[in-house]
Amino acid sequence: MKMKSTKEAFLELLNNYQGILHKVSLVYFRNRHDREDNFQEIVYQLWKSYPVLKNHQSVGSWIYAVAINTSIARVKKNFRIEYREKIPELTDPSNFAEVIAQNESLQLLLNAIHRLDEVDKSIMLLYLEEKSYEEIAEIIGITKSNAGVRINRAKERLKQNLNNTSHGKQ
Amino acid sequence: MENSELQSIWKSFDTDTQQKSIAELNLLLTSKTRQTINKFLTIIGVSIFVCIGLLIYLTITSLNRPNDPIYLANNIVLGVITILSLVSGLWSWYKLQNNSYHQPLKNWLEARIELLSRWLTGRFSKLNLFLIPFLYTLIVFSIHVYFEYKPFLEALHNEESVIGLIVAAPIGLFVSYWSARKIRRYQLQQLDFLKDLHRRLSGNG
């Protein structure tokens, strides 16, 4: 039987979890090009840290940690003008925007999330993904009880943003 | 809006429409790896090329002026600073590129803040602000004196040299100081941004 190479195994794993990468990019970046760049950067950073995957309790928490840290590192970079390297044009990029545009509630929720700060964005994302307090604490690097407090605060801020956004629309 | 409602709205978001095939993921990874290697080679290549060019120039000009101790000292100081700057610059860049992104957010922030703080607020953090104008001055002296075909002190006593230095040196010094300061301010902003995030995670923010 043919043994899988490390890269093949990594790509297969990535294929099963790529939804996480899309969601993290969506939470941190409004612009399609930034999301695509970020997606590619996360793929690269995951590949770089693939050897340490065995040290993590779960594949999901490893992917979330790399994806969130990579996105935060890129958020500030976008303030300056930088040479955009050409990345391969793959699946139909307009599809994503269409899916969001068709769902008004999702659009409102996303707008409210985009107005949170970077820490609250990550906490809210994990909460919306229905991660347990233990998992959130592991990914963010805080205690379980602290995670509970922060989730509640982030939720309050999100709801406040949601109210402001929906009032603004009326 | 109820909490469960928020989660169900989020669940309604289907990422399958963006699903990429394994071949596409492979293409993304391969192109990113190639870009990163090219960027790395370009930075290393250009830095080494410039430094080697400068060192060759310094060696040739120094060999042609063996009897001018001030000129030789100027070139030696310039050469030493160039080599040290090249090594420390490449080392810092390498350290910054090698982030441990797999760590929990708080630990990752701490590591990055520590690294940036060491450069930007550490003991020698403001060295670059003065080193760049200083290097500029030494390079100007080295080129100017060499092409005047006179000993160092004599070349600087020349009226044209004095006027040139009075006019050109302040402009060059200002531009190099301003550039170094601008880069430092951008990096400090980045550090503040990370510190703020860390404060929010550690404190009650």
Contacts between the chains, C-beta under 8 A, distances in Angstrom:
chain1	res1	chain2	res2	distance
A	7	B	26	7.7
A	7	B	29	8.0
A	11	B	22	5.0
A	11	B	25	5.4
A	11	B	26	5.6
A	11	B	29	7.4
A	12	B	22	6.7
A	14	B	25	5.5
A	15	B	20	7.8
A	15	B	21	7.7
A	15	B	22	5.2
A	15	B	25	6.2
A	18	B	15	7.5
A	18	B	18	8.0
A	18	B	19	6.6
A	18	B	20	6.4
A	18	B	25	7.1
A	19	B	15	4.0
A	19	B	16	7.6
A	19	B	19	7.8
A	22	B	15	4.4
A	22	B	18	5.0
A	23	B	13	7.5
A	23	B	15	6.3
A	39	B	28	7.6
A	40	B	28	5.1
A	40	B	31	7.7
A	40	B	32	5.1
A	41	B	32	7.1
A	43	B	25	6.6
A	43	B	28	5.4
A	43	B	29	5.3
A	43	B	32	6.6
A	44	B	29	6.5
A	44	B	32	4.2
A	44	B	33	6.6
A	44	B	36	6.8
A	45	B	99	7.7
A	45	B	101	4.6
A	47	B	29	5.7
A	47	B	33	7.5
A	48	B	101	7.6
A	49	B	100	7.1
A	49	B	101	5.8
A	49	B	102	4.0
A	52	B	100	8.0
A	52	B	102	5.3
A	53	B	102	7.8
A	55	B	102	8.0
A	56	B	102	7.1
A	62	B	102	5.9
A	65	B	101	7.3
A	65	B	102	5.7
A	65	B	103	6.6
A	65	B	104	6.0
A	65	B	105	6.9
A	65	B	108	7.7
A	66	B	101	4.7
A	66	B	102	5.4
A	68	B	105	5.8
A	69	B	99	7.5
A	69	B	101	4.5
A	69	B	102	8.0
A	69	B	103	7.2
A	69	B	105	6.1
A	69	B	108	4.6
A	70	B	101	5.5
A	72	B	105	7.4
A	72	B	197	7.0
A	73	B	99	7.0
A	73	B	101	7.7
A	73	B	112	7.6
A	76	B	189	7.6
A	76	B	190	5.2
A	76	B	193	5.2
A	80	B	186	7.0
A	85	B	35	5.0
A	87	B	28	7.1
A	87	B	31	6.4
A	87	B	32	7.7
A	88	B	24	7.8
A	88	B	27	5.3
A	88	B	28	6.6
A	88	B	31	5.8
A	90	B	20	5.8
A	90	B	24	4.7
A	90	B	27	7.3
A	90	B	28	7.3
A	91	B	18	6.2
A	91	B	19	7.5
A	91	B	20	6.0
A	91	B	24	7.1
A	95	B	17	4.7
A	95	B	18	6.9
A	96	B	17	6.4
A	96	B	18	5.4
A	99	B	13	7.2
A	99	B	14	6.6
A	99	B	17	5.5
A	100	B	13	7.4
A	103	B	9	7.9
A	103	B	12	6.2
A	103	B	13	7.2
A	105	B	9	4.7
A	105	B	12	7.5
A	106	B	9	5.6
A	106	B	10	7.5
A	106	B	12	6.2
A	106	B	13	5.4
A	109	B	6	6.7
A	109	B	9	5.2
A	109	B	10	6.6
A	117	B	197	7.5
A	117	B	200	6.8
A	118	B	197	5.6
A	119	B	105	7.6
A	119	B	197	5.4
A	119	B	200	4.8
A	119	B	201	5.8
A	122	B	105	6.3
A	127	B	7	7.8
A	128	B	6	6.4
A	128	B	7	5.6
A	128	B	10	4.0
A	129	B	10	7.4
A	130	B	7	6.0
A	138	B	104	6.5
A	139	B	104	6.1
A	139	B	105	6.8
A	140	B	104	5.9
A	140	B	105	4.8
A	140	B	106	6.2
A	140	B	201	7.0
A	141	B	103	7.3
A	141	B	104	2.9
A	141	B	105	5.5
A	141	B	106	3.2
A	141	B	107	5.0
A	141	B	108	7.8
A	141	B	201	7.5
A	142	B	104	8.0
A	142	B	106	6.1
A	142	B	201	6.3
A	155	B	3	6.6
A	155	B	6	7.7
A	158	B	6	7.4
A	159	B	1	6.3
A	162	B	1	6.2
